[in-house]
Amino acid sequence: MVKPCWRIGAGSERSKISPTKIDGLTWYNDLGLHAFGEFSMAMIQANSVMEDQCQIESGSLTFNDSTVQGTFVGVYDGHGGPEASRFIADNIFPNLKKVASEGMEISEQVIKEAFAETEEDFLNVVRKQWRTNPQLASVGSCCLAGVICNGLVYIANAGDSRAVLGRSERGGGGMRAVQLSVEHNANVESARKELWSMHPNDSTILVMKHRMWRVKGVIQVTRSIGDAYLKRAEFNREPLLPKFRLPEHFTKPILSADPSVTVTRLKPQDEFMILASDGLWEHLSNQEAVDIVHNSPRQGIARRLLKAALKEAAKKREMRYSDLKEILPGVRRHFHDDITVIVVYLKPQLVKTNAWASPLSIRGGYPMYSTS
């Protein structure tokens, strides 16, 4: 039998990792070590309950007599509640390890199967709790996952979170932003075309509402994990509250959990990746974010990106950043979303040689503050 083990746990090297901290509505880990370099993580809450979750896992993965180093990064942007994003954070990485052991490799198909298993597991939870907790059928989450292994980076995305690579230009010409993820949001033309092609006879599959395209007039993302009431007709009925139910019956799932996966062979000029929820990209462009990382110290860089996004959010509402910081969760959602950002630095020589690093497992996003 193959027993894969992305060995994770407390080790003597953990003392080199900056401790995770909470400062008001912000959770952060300013600088730590993963298998191929350093990383920085930060999150800020805007909703009444923190709906984002994130994680980074790094260590060794063993197939028979072969051992490789790998780093897994996940950003889970929940909507309708935190239950789906928390479930993903608990389950997608164990599912990835399990599926990888069966295929004895990391591959695009292995990652897709890990998404599919996580989706099916969550729908089973919805089914088991249908009578006691029916609104769980209306909860979902975007899911962005990155895997660095064997000199490759796999980016899998279901939803509108985003992964961007910082690549140095030849001749000292600065840093170029290279988007690695494919987004699934109804306001992206390619996502609309895809949905129309899948539902050619449904004139209400996309509806313009408040100057934004929405699937069935209710949700912007076209792919997610969860949102059971938009995938299985068995959940689009009582006892789910009427405000969540679609008026018409459907047989074909409206949303999909199948991620778009890109595979990139890392080059010596690839210096870092930024993986973040839509809350960051709503206020910063790819190039703006890459320039901030490139021109700033590594310590606390994820928090610096958060601050830059919040300053832009305040500017759009013609208010001071200091005033925005005083707004409580719930009300704050009118100014910005929950934001999660992870910066993963890459050392080309380590990526190429599969260098060893101490085991690492960090989770972020459990409620820092609740108005309920």
N, C-alpha and C positions, 0 to 999 in steps of 0.2 A: 504493500500500500504506500501511496505517496502521502507524506504528511507535510504540507506546506507550513511554514511558520515565518511570517514577517515579524520576527521576534521583537516584542514590545514589552517594556516594563521599566522599572527603576534600575538604573545602573550607576556606577561611580561617576560616569561622565555627565550625568544630569546636573551636577553642581555647576557646570559651565553654562547652563541654560538660564536666561533671565526668568525670574518668577512671573507668573501671570498675576495681574492686579486688576482691581476694579476701582475706578474713580468716578463716582456719580453714575452717569448713564453709560460710561465707557469701560469696556473690558479690553485688556491688551496684554501682549507679551512682546516687549520692545525688541528683543534680539535673542535668537536661539540657533542651535546647530542641527542641521539635518544631514542626510548622507552625502549630499553634494554641495554643501556650502552653508549659508546662513539664511535665516528667515525672520520675518517680523509680522505680527498679527494684531489686528485691532477691530473692534466692533462698537457701534453706538446704537442705543435704543431710541426709537421714536414712537412705536406703538405702545398701547397700554400694557401689553405683555410682549417681551422680546420674541419675535417670530423668526429671526435669523438664527442659524446654527453654523458652526464650522469645525474643522478638525485638520490636524496634520499628523501623519503616522510615518515613521521612517525606521528602517532596519533591514534585516536580511530575510530573503524569501528563498526557501529551499525546495528544490525538485530533485528527488532521488539523491544523487551525489553532487548536484550542481547547486551552488548558492550565489545569488545575485543581491546587490543592494538596491533598494527602492525607496522612493518617497511618494506618499499619497497625500493629496491635498483636496479637501472638499469644502465647498461653499453652498449652503442650503438656504434659499430665500423663501421662507414660508409665507403663506397667505391664508386668510380666514381663521388663523390660529396657529399655535406653535407645534401642534401634535405631529404633523407630517414631517417637518424639518427635524424634530427631535428623533423621530423614528428612523429617518435616513441616517442621522449621525450615529445611531446605535447599531445599524444593521448593514449599511452598504459596504463598509470595509470588510467585515467578516464574510459577507457574501462574495466579495471579490476574491478573497483568499481561498474560499471553498471552490469557486468555479475555476480559479487558476490552477488549483491542485488537480482538478479533473482533466484539464487540458494540458497540464504540465508546462504552462507558459503564460506570459502576459500578452494579450493581443486585443485588437479592436473587438472581436467577437466575444472574448471573455468579459470585457468591460460592459458590453451591451447586455450580456446575460446577467451580470451582477445587478444592473439597473432593473432588468425584468423581474428578477427574483425579489428585489426590494419592493417593487411595485406590487407584485402579487401578494407578498407577505403583508403589506399595509392594507390592501383590499380585504384580505382575510380578517384582519383586526376590525375593520369597518363592519364586516359581515357579522362577526361575533358580538359586537356591541350595538348592533342595529336597533334593537328594542330599547336599550337603556341609554344610549348616547348617539342618536341618529345624526346629529349635526356633524359628527366626525366625517360623514360622507361629503361634506362641503369644504373640508380642509385639504389643502394641497401645498406643494412646495416645488420651486425650481431646484434643479440639482446640477451643479457644476463640479466635475471631478477631474483632477489631473494626476497622472502617474508618470514619474520619471524613473526609467529603468533601462539598462543596457544602451545608454547613449541616446535614447528616444524619449520624447515626451508625448503622452497620449492625453488629449483633452476631450472629455465627453460632456455634452451639455444638453439638458432638457429644460428649456425655459430661456430667460433673458439675462442671466448672469453672464459674465464675460471674462475671458483670459487673454492677456496681452503680453507679448514678449518684447523685451528691450534688447535691440540688436545694434551694436556699435557700427557706425559707418566706416568704410575704409578711408584711410588718409586722415583720420581724426576729424571727420565731418559731423560729429555729434552722434546722437542716439535715435534710432528709428523705431517707431511703434509698429509691431506686427500682430494683428489680431489672430489668435489661434482658434477661437471658438466660433461656432455658428449659433446665432440667436433665433429664438422662436417666440416672437412677439407679433401680434396682429398688426402693429404699426410699422412692421418691416415688410416691404412689398413681397419679397420672396416667401415669407411665411404665409401671407394672404393667398398668394397664388397656389401654394402647396395645399392649403386648406380647401380652397375652392375646387381644386382638381380632385380632392378626395371626397367632396360632397357636392357634386355638380348639380344635383336636383334639389338642393336645400337653399332657398333664397334668403334665409335668415341666419345662415351659418356665421356671417360676419355682419355686424351692425355698427354704424357710426353713432357714437354716443358721447356727448360733451367734447366734440371735436377729436375724439380718439376712436380707433377701431377696436371693437371688442367681440370676442367669440360669443355668439348668442346674446350679445349685449351685456354680458356679465363679467367677462374675464379677458385680460389682455394677452396672456401667454397661450400659445397653441400646443405646448408640450409641458408636462409636469409629472410628478409622482403624487398620487392621491387624486383629489377632485373626483371622487368615485361617482358622484351624481351626474358627471358629464362623460362617464365612460361605460357605466353599466346601468341599464334601464331599471334593474331591480332596486337601485338606490334613488331613483328619481320619482319618489312617491311618498305617501305618508309612512311613518311619522316624521319624515323630514319636513321642516317648516316650509310653508308655501313660498316664502320669499326666495328660497333656494331652488325650488323645483321649476323645471322647464314646462311650459304649457303643452308642448307636443311630445308624443312618444318617439323614441328613436331606437334603432337596432344596431347601428354601427357606432362605435365609440367616437365622440366628438373631439376629445383630446387624446394625445398619445404620450406614453412614457418612454418611447424609444429615443435614445439620445443621438445627436449628431456627433461623430467621433472623428477627430483629426489626428494624424500621426506625423510628428516632425522630428527629423534627425537633427539634434542640436549641433551647432557649429561653434568654433572657438569665439566668435564675436557675439554669441548669445549670452548676455550677462545676467538677466533676471527675468522673472515672470511676475505679473500682477494678476491675481485672481480675486474678483470682487463681485458682490451682488449689484443689482441694477441701481440701488440707492447711490452708489458712487458714480456710476457712469451717467446718471441723470444730470450731474453737475460738472463732471470733468470729461474732456475728450481723451481718447487713447494717448495722443501725443502729449497732452498736458500732464497726464499722470506719469508717463514715462520720463518726461523732462524733470518732474519733481523728484522722482527716485534717483535719476542719474546725477542730479546736482545737489543732493542732500546726503548727510551722514546716514549710515545704515541704522544706527541706534534710534529706535522710535519712528522709523520711516512710515510704518503703517498708520500710526496716529497722525503723522504729518499729512498724509493723504486724506484722512478723515477731516482734519481741520480745514484743508483747502476746499473740500467739497461743501462743508458747512458754511464757510465764508461765501461761497458762490450762492448757496441757498438763501442766506441772509440778504445778499446783494440783490437777488431777484425780487425779494419782497420789500426792498428799500428799508431795511432795518440793520442795526448793528449786530455784528457777530456776538458781542458780549450780551446783548438782549436775547438773542436766540438761545444762548446757553442756559438762560433762566427758565425757559419754557418746559413744562412737565410733559412726560410721555402721554400719549393720547392726543392732546392738543398739538403737540410737536409734530404729529404725523401730517398736519396741514402744511408743514414747511419742508419736511424731508422724510424719507423712509428710513427704516432700520438700515444700517450700512455695515457691511462686512468687507474687510480687505486683508488679503494675505500677500506679502511680497516674498518671493522665493529667489534667493540669489544662487547663481550657478557658477561653479568653478570648472571650466572646461576639462582640466586635467583629471579632476575627480570623476566627472561624468564619464570620461573616456575609459578610465581604469577601474570603475566600479569600486572606488575606495571605501574602506570600512568606516562606519560611524556608529556611535552608541545608539541603542534603541531609544525611540522617542514616540510619545503619544500625548497629544494635547487636544482638548476639546474646549470650545468657546461657545457661549450663547445661552447658558441657563439664565433664568430671570435674574436681572440685577435689580429690578425695581418693578413693582406691580401696583397698578391703580385699582385693582379689583379687591 
